[in-house]
Amino acid sequence: MQDFKVVMVSDNTNSFGLRQMVLVARSGEVYKTCASSLNVKTVGEILIMIDGMFRGCELTEEAGLVSEKVAKETWNTVTI
């Protein structure tokens, strides 16, 4: 299990009505995933990855790494 913070949510939907979210872990791992309007999260919310999947999400894919500095800033930012 690993925690990921939502850093971006798309304004528009894909052809299936899903919104894409970009997630960053404390380790700097970045994933993109999509969710319906029922499951989409807001920037700053935390999702837990279990066995390579996020609950309520589809089309999850690895998207690289961010620097340690960026990961730290992402997790130290308080979102209301």
C-alpha positions in Angstrom: 0.0 0.0 0.0 1.2 3.5 -0.9 -0.4 6.9 -0.4 -0.7 9.2 -3.4 -1.8 12.9 -3.3 -4.0 14.2 -6.1 -2.2 17.2 -7.8 -4.3 17.7 -10.8 -7.9 16.9 -12.1 -8.9 17.4 -15.7 -11.6 19.9 -16.4 -13.0 17.9 -19.3 -14.0 14.2 -19.6 -12.9 11.5 -22.0 -15.2 9.7 -24.3 -16.3 7.5 -21.4 -17.2 10.4 -19.2 -14.1 9.9 -16.9 -11.9 12.7 -15.6 -8.1 12.2 -15.4 -6.2 12.7 -12.2 -2.5 13.0 -11.7 -1.2 11.6 -8.4 2.2 11.9 -6.6 3.6 9.7 -3.9 6.0 10.8 -1.2 8.7 8.8 -3.0 8.2 10.9 -6.2 6.3 8.2 -8.2 3.7 9.7 -10.5 0.6 7.9 -11.7 -2.3 9.0 -14.0 -5.7 7.5 -13.4 -9.3 8.2 -14.4 -12.6 8.2 -12.4 -16.3 8.9 -13.0 -18.0 11.9 -11.5 -19.0 9.6 -8.5 -15.4 8.7 -7.7 -13.3 11.7 -8.9 -11.3 13.3 -6.1 -10.3 16.9 -5.6 -6.7 18.3 -5.6 -5.1 17.6 -2.2 -7.1 14.4 -1.5 -5.2 11.2 -0.8 -5.7 7.9 -2.6 -4.2 4.6 -1.6 -2.7 2.3 -4.2 -3.3 -1.4 -3.4 -1.9 -4.0 -5.7 -1.3 -1.4 -8.5 -4.9 -0.1 -8.4 -6.8 2.8 -6.9 -10.3 2.1 -5.7 -13.0 3.5 -8.0 -10.5 4.3 -10.7 -9.8 3.1 -14.2 -7.0 3.3 -16.8 -4.3 3.7 -14.2 -0.8 4.1 -15.6 2.7 4.9 -14.4 3.8 8.4 -15.4 7.4 8.6 -14.2 9.0 10.4 -11.3 9.2 13.9 -9.9 12.3 15.2 -8.1 12.6 14.7 -4.3 12.1 18.5 -3.9 8.8 18.5 -5.9 7.5 15.4 -4.0 8.4 17.0 -0.7 6.7 20.3 -1.7 3.6 18.4 -2.9 3.2 16.6 0.4 4.0 19.7 2.6 1.3 21.8 0.9 -1.9 22.1 2.9 -5.0 22.1 0.7 -8.4 23.2 1.9 
